[in-house]
């Protein structure tokens, strides 16, 4: 009986549809869960949600297109797609069980490849006379589509512009400036990257664009944290210590933004903050804040970078923002 069911094209397509809908819901749940946000705060304005919904809509359309097609389908091809789709869903479930970021990324990526491979295959089968799965052709199409999207994303990160121009006339203010942490060198000295972020934060404070600076970043044992080094430098510049808020436990950009969100932005009903970091870093941090319903502007530090370095950092940030959009990690 079961074997007869799996020989029915429509049943296989309906199973594919069910798995895709479960995958979409689970993916959205994971995205919000990883940001410690309730699913009740779901919004269509978030990039990851838009990508998921469009992907699901395309998937559903082509499932129904094939359901109503009278052509003779290659059943083994549909069974293989069902297996790949189920493998992706299982990988997504497994990713929930890991706290280690590397494992999360590995299983999340497996899901992503499976889901979009099945989607591409479903589209190509729809327009194929043979109604067969052409495995390597579809891999090639998936790679082309993925590479095109990735290049567009790199372009977006590379050409991102900060909000310094809208503050040029001195009329716009923010509740606080957030200096995102960077490496500390031997002797508890700020690295050149961190130094430029500190300088930009001090510039905003000096111009009275912000009255408080939130200093973020953890560190290694037996040395000052990134935030403490930032604090010491700003005190040397003459910033009143009572206007410095120090966060010393975070190990990632997301943790730093969550600290600001939970301890200050929501609790004190702030209306706007300014993020201070390198320009290549600001696109992703802005996306994280938008997803967390935080109104942000951003200022790029003046760290000099070669074109090669800018491209390299833009590639890394593009990968990170993709995983944030899709899974709420990065």
N, C-alpha and C positions, 0 to 999 in steps of 0.2 A: 504493500500500500504506500509506504513512504517513498519507495523507489519510483512508483508511478507518479507521485506528487512532484518529484524532482525532475520528471520528464515533461512537466507542464510549463510552458514558457511564461504564462501569466503568473503562476504561483512563484516562480523564481524572481520575476520582476517585482512582485508585491513584497517578497522577502527583502529584496534589495532596498525597496522604498522604506520599509519599516526600520531596517538597520541604519539607513541614512538619517532618518528623523531622530532615532535614538542617539546617534552619534552627534547630531547637531545640538540636541538638548544637553547631552553630557558635556560637550565641548564648551557650551555657554556656561553651564554650571561650574566647570573647572576654572574658566576664565575669571568668574566672579569670586569663587572660593579662594583662589590664589591671591586675590587682592583684599580678602577679608571683607567683602561686600555682599550683602544679601541679594539674592536673585530678584527680589521684589523691586530693586532699583534699576532693573533692566531698561535700557534706552536704545532706541534705533539710531541715535546720533553718534554712537561709538564705532570706531573703525572696524574693530574685530567683529562686532555684531553685524555690521553691514556686510562684511565679507562672508560671514557664515550664512546669513539669510539669502544673499544672492546665490551662493553656491548651492544651498538647499533648493532654492526655487528652480535653478537650472536642472538639478538632479531630478526633481519631481516632474518637471515638464517633459524631460526625455524618457522617464519611466512611463508616463502616460502615453507619450507618442508611440512608444514601442508596444504598449499594451493594446492599443487600437490598430496596430499594423497587422495586416493579414499575411505578411511575408513569412516564409519558413525560416526559423531561427536555428542556429547551431547551439543546441542545448548545453553541450559541454563548455562552450564559451561562457554562457550565463552562470553555470555552476562554478566555474573558475572565478568569475567576478564576485559571486556570492562569497566564496571562500576568502578572497582578498579583502572584501568589505568587512567580513566578520573578524578577520585577523586584525584589521585596523581598529575596530571597536574594542577588541580584547586588549590591544596595546594601550588604548586610551584609558581603559579601566585600570590596567596595571600601573600606569603613570601616577594615578591617584595615591597608590600605596607607598610611594617613595618620597622621602623628604630631601634626599640628595639631588641636587640640581642636575647633575650629569645624567643620572638615570631618568629623571623626569624629561629632560630634553631628548634623550635617545628614544624613549617609548612614544613621546609626543610626535617626534619627527616621523617615526614609523607609521603612526596613525595618519599623519598629513599626507605622506606619500601614497598610502593605500587608498585613502578617500579620493584624492584627486586623480589617481590612476584609474580608479573605477569610473569616476565622472567623465574623464577623457574617453575612456573605452566605450562608455554608454553612448556618448555623442557620435563617435566614429562608427559604431555598429548601426546607429540609426540611419546613417547615410551610405552604409555599405550594402552592396548588392548581395554579397555572400552571407551577411549577418553573422560573420565570424569575428572572433577576437584575434587581432594581429598584434601580438605581444610587443615586439620590438618597435614596430611603427608607432604604437601608442606611447612607448617609453620616450621615443624621439620627440613626439608632439608635446608630451608633458615637460620634457627638458626645455624645449623652445619656449613654451608658455611661461614656465617658472623663471627661466633666465631673463626673458623680457620684463616680467614683473619685478624681478630683483634689480635689474639695471635701472628701471624707473624709480625704484625705491632709493637706490644709491644716489641717483641724480637729485632726488628730493632732499635727502640728508645733506648732501654736499652743498646744495644751494640754499639751505635754510638761512633765513635772515632773522636776527633778533629784533627786539622791540625798542631799541635805544632811540630811534627817531621820534617815537610818540612821546618821549620824555624830554625832548630837546628844549621845549619852551618852559620847562620847570613847573608846569601846572598839575601834572599827573603825579599821584602818590600811591604808595602801596603800604600794606600793614607791616610787612617785614621783607627783608632780603634773605634768601637761603643760599649759603655758600656750600656747594656740594664738595665733598671731600676728594682728595687726591693724595698721591704718595708723599710720605715723609722720608727725608734722607737722614743719614747718620748724624748724630749730635742733635737730634730733634729739630732739624732744619726743614722748612718747607721746600719741596722740590720746585723747580721753575714753574711747572704747571699749577701747583697749589699756590705759589707766590702770586701769580697773575690773577687767580680767582680771589685771593685775599685783597689784592689791590683794587680790583673792580668793586668788591663789596664795600671797601672803605670809600671809594669814590661816590657810590650811591648814598652812603651814610653822610658823607661830608656835604653833599648837595642837598641833604634833607629830603631825598626821595623816599627813604625809609628811615624810621627811627630805631628799629631793632634789626639785628642780624642774627640769624639762626646758623650755627656752625655745626656741620655734620661730619661724621666719619669716625670709625673705630680705629683700631691699631693692633700691633703685635704686642705680646707680653714684654715687660721690662722697657718699654719706650712710651713716649707720649702718644696719645691718639691724634689722628688728623685734626679733629675738632679742637683739642687742647693746644696744638701748635698754631692753629688759626687764631685762637683766643689770645695767646701770648703775643703774636705779631700785631694784632689789632690794638692790644693794650699799649704796645710800644708806639703805635700811631696816635695814641691819645683818645681812643674810644672808651667811653665810660663802661665799666664792666657790667653795670646793671642793665645795659642795653644789648648784652651778648647772651644768647641762649645756646647752651652747649649740649650736643648729643654725641655720646662716645661709644655706643654699642653696635652701630650699624656696619654691615659689611657689603652693602649693595645700594645702588641708587633707589631701588624700590623700598628698601627698609628706611632709607632717609626720608623719602616722601611720605611714607606711612607714619613716621614719627611726627612730622609736621602736621599731617592731616588729623591725627588722633589727639595730639597733645595741645595743639594751638589753633589750627584753621577752623575745625568744627566747634571746639570747646569755647572759643572766643568769638565765634561768628565773624571771622575775617572775610573781607570781600575780595582781596587780591594779594598775592605774594609775587615776588620777583625771584626767579631762579638764576643763579650765577654759576656758569661753568664754561667749558670750551664750546665753541660753536657747533662742532660735530656731535656733541653730546646733548645739545638742547632739544633737538627734534624729538628724541625718544623720551626725555624727561617731561617735555610738554605733553606728549601723548599719554604718559602715565598719569599726570595730573588731571588731564581732561577726563580720563576714564574714572578717576576718583572724585569727579565733580568739584575740582578745585580750579578757581579762576586764577590763571597765572600769566605773567609776562616774563620775558627772559632777557638777560644781558650776557653777551659773550665776553669772555676774558680776552686779553690781548696777547695770548701765547702765540709766538711766531711758529708757523708750521710750513714745511715745504709742501708742494703740490702732491708729491708722492705720499707723504705722511697723511695729508688730508684725505686722499683717496683710500688709503689703508684703513684709517679710522672710520671713514664713511661706510666701507664694506662691513666692518665689524658691527657698527651701529645698526646697519640695515638688517643684518641677521638678528640682532637682539630685539629690534622693534617688531620684526615679523613674529618672533616667539611671544612677545608681549601681546601683540594684537590678537593672536590666535589662542594663546593659553594663559595669558596673564603672568607669564614668567619672563625673565630677561635681565 
